Structures are given as structure tokens and as C-alpha cells.
Amino acid sequence: MLTGKKTIKFSVPGIPQRKKRVRFGQGRAYTHKDTVNYQSLVKLFFQARCPAWKPQAGPVILDTVAYFPVPKSRTKWFKEMCEHNEVPFVKCPDYDNVSKVVADALNEIAYRDDRQIFDGRSREFYSNRPRLNVTLTFYDEIKRPKKPIPSLLPKV
């Protein structure tokens, strides 16, 4: 059973970035500089929101909502719909690559390891104000109960 729920919300202004593919060369793996820069930005805004935060050990839920700019070539009615977050963004980057960059950026900052993320949702929309909204929900670390848990199965 999950207990001790804490929720943190923060926003990263600007066009959301995706996690770019790792490149290999000269016997090493290289993370693209755009990915490293965006991860630093995510860390900065998390640490500004929670300056004295210690990495948590329990399960985590990560929800992201990415808002991408509306293309100037779109029609007036399309732009009006975008003002109300009614138009999903269905182009590149993939929705899960935006969540990956956040999960990796907050590794050892918000939680000990991104393997603790057990659930989440990622959505993408058009907006006149591009940004990335992040919601993290932390639960207490799962520990062995002091009393035995009664079995729901009948005894044989």
C-alpha cells in the first residue's frame, strides 16, 4: 500500500525538448549537447521550486504536459482552438521522449534512480505560450509491515 503522498509541480518555460539519441564514437557514448542543456534547465527549475530537496527513495509518478508553439501558417480558427488546449500536438518529438528527458534530468536530484518511476502520463498540445509542466508525486519508501498481513486466500 502506498502512503505518504507528496506532490510537486513546476514549469519549464520555452519549447519542450526531446531526449535525443545517444551517439557512439571513438569507443565512447556521447549525449547530444541539446539534451544535456535541456536536462540542466529542468534541474534548475526543479531546484528553484524545491531548494532543500533530498532525493527520495520511494515510488514516484511522473506526469508531463508539453505545450508546443502554434505554427504561424495555421488558420485563425486553429489558433483559437489552440488557446484553449483543444488541439493535441501529434508531430515529432514523440511524447515519451519528452518524459525521458525529464526522468533522466531529475535522476539523483528528485529521486535516487529513475527506476522508481512506476506510473505516469505524458501529453502534448499546441499553445501560444510554449512550456513544459511537470508534476511529480512521491510516496514513502515501501517497508516491511510490523504486523503480518492477513491472507485473503482460504486456508487449506
Secondary structure, 3 states (H helix, E strand, C coil): CCCCCEEEEEEEECCCCCCCCCEEECCEEECCHHHHHHHHHHHHHHHHHCCCCCCECCCEEEEEEEEEECCCCCCHHHHHHHHCCCCECCCCCCHHHHHHHHHHHCECCCECCHHHEEEEEEEEEEECCCEEEEEEEECCCCCCCCCCCCCCCCCC
